[in-house]
Amino acid sequence: MKKSLRSCSSQKSDSALVHVPVLLEEVLKYLLTGPKGMYLDASCGGGGHSEAILLKLAPEGRLICCDRDEQALEYCGKRLKKFKGKVIFARINFKNIGSYLQDLKTDRVSGFLFDLGMSSIQLDDPERGFSYSKDGPLDMRMDLSQKKKAFDVVNFYPLEKLIQIFQKYGEEKRAKLIAKAIVEKRERDKIKTTKQLRDLVQSKVNPRHRIKSLSKIFQAVRIEVNDELDELKEGLNQAIKFLRPGGRLCVISYHSLEDRLVKSTFKLYSKGCICPPTFPKCVCGWEKLLKILTKKPVVPDKTEKEKNPRAKSAKLRACEKSVSIKRLANEKIS
Ligand SMILES: C[S@@+](CC[C@H](N)C(=O)[O-])C[C@H]1O[C@@H](n2cnc3c(N)ncnc32)[C@H](O)[C@@H]1O
């Protein structure tokens, strides 16, 4: 195992160090509706949730483990070797879930899990460039075959676009100041490392808000590099389309932008007719596709937050596909 695969939020098990899955019991409770179903883990990462799901499945049950990160799949392949025959691996991103399932000729998925963001495997490896607390190249790609890196965003995006990204994806108040400092610096010499970016951000914010601003700016660049919000939006649409009636969709998010998107998507598909109340008859044809199972998001308890710092900001939302659907979901979701 590569040294970088050993994570900070990790635990000893069978002499190996493994990623600690967040809200594990809660995910199993909401996701699993039967041991013989076909489930899809859209973000298998360190394989923690996947392993727990596989342990609950009957021999006829199946789990498709997906990730856009080759290293994550390699790691899961080794970790989940003992479930051979029950597990399938696929290197796909959220946007391609639909076409992948279409190729498999299945529209009967019993449950989808999306555990968003980065794994400890990615975060703890300085070479991946995700962390402001470790020095490494400005990379931040989840999919290492992708061309665009954090280096390109930081060094080549126009000032206005940088400001927009820091405001929109980082919700950072000092977006303009930080973006201007970046542009000034890169005119003299390119910004190549996470430490250089960290130093620039730090030089423009109040030391009291240093950590918050660093997280926000690094988050903003990461979201842009990996097109995370569009990926999520499309992934959720695809999952809803391919869920079987009675099947479940569970999403764990780690920041408000993701959570808002999950909440609004669930809300949209859990609505019935959306015609104005003055219309005598429904013309929209919109039908309730989802039942929301978590009125409020499920969050980790104190013990979990203490044991696993990564869990601190986690929010789990779950919904169920409605059983009686008169019209096919794909008429609406495309
Ligand atoms: C928080 S980790 C998952 C951890 C995992 N549940 C576990 O228990 O070990 C998130 C994973 O999702 C993957 N990921 C994030 N966005 C993705 C996307 N749009 N498509 C596919 N995988 C994605 C990342 O590469 C990462 O490995």
The ligand as a Tripos MOL2 file, in Angstrom:
@<TRIPOS>MOLECULE
LIG
   27    29     1     0     0
SMALL
NO_CHARGES

@<TRIPOS>ATOM
      1 C1        -15.6230   11.2680    0.9580 C.3       1 LIG1
      2 S1        -14.8920   10.2290   -0.2260 S.3       1 LIG1
      3 C2        -15.8130    8.7400   -0.0630 C.3       1 LIG1
      4 C3        -15.4040    7.8860    1.0950 C.3       1 LIG1
      5 C4        -16.1010    6.5450    1.1470 C.3       1 LIG1
      6 N1        -17.5280    6.6730    1.3010 N.3       1 LIG1
      7 C5        -15.5230    5.6540    2.2230 C.2       1 LIG1
      8 O1        -16.2690    5.2280    3.1220 O.co2     1 LIG1
      9 O2        -14.3440    5.3650    2.1740 O.co2     1 LIG1
     10 C6        -15.4550   10.8800   -1.7400 C.3       1 LIG1
     11 C7        -14.9930   10.1530   -2.9840 C.3       1 LIG1
     12 O3        -15.8500   10.5780   -4.0360 O.3       1 LIG1
     13 C8        -15.1190   10.7110   -5.2260 C.3       1 LIG1
     14 N2        -15.8140   11.6900   -6.0610 N.ar      1 LIG1
     15 C9        -16.0600   12.9770   -5.7880 C.ar      1 LIG1
     16 N3        -16.7290   13.5610   -6.7860 N.ar      1 LIG1
     17 C10       -16.9450   12.6040   -7.7130 C.ar      1 LIG1
     18 C11       -17.6040   12.5850   -8.9760 C.ar      1 LIG1
     19 N4        -18.1750   13.6780   -9.4890 N.pl3     1 LIG1
     20 N5        -17.6480   11.4260   -9.6520 N.ar      1 LIG1
     21 C12       -17.0890   10.2980   -9.1430 C.ar      1 LIG1
     22 N6        -16.4300   10.2600   -7.9510 N.ar      1 LIG1
     23 C13       -16.3730   11.3950   -7.2440 C.ar      1 LIG1
     24 C14       -13.7600   11.1950   -4.7770 C.3       1 LIG1
     25 O4        -12.7890   10.8540   -5.7400 O.3       1 LIG1
     26 C15       -13.5840   10.4480   -3.4400 C.3       1 LIG1
     27 O5        -12.8610    9.2650   -3.6080 O.3       1 LIG1
@<TRIPOS>BOND
     1     1     2 1
     2     2     3 1
     3     2    10 1
     4     3     4 1
     5     4     5 1
     6     5     6 1
     7     5     7 1
     8     7     8 2
     9     7     9 1
    10    10    11 1
    11    11    12 1
    12    11    26 1
    13    12    13 1
    14    13    14 1
    15    13    24 1
    16    14    15 ar
    17    14    23 ar
    18    15    16 ar
    19    16    17 ar
    20    17    18 ar
    21    17    23 ar
    22    18    19 1
    23    18    20 ar
    24    20    21 ar
    25    21    22 ar
    26    22    23 ar
    27    24    25 1
    28    24    26 1
    29    26    27 1
@<TRIPOS>SUBSTRUCTURE
     1 LIG1         1 GROUP 0 **** ****
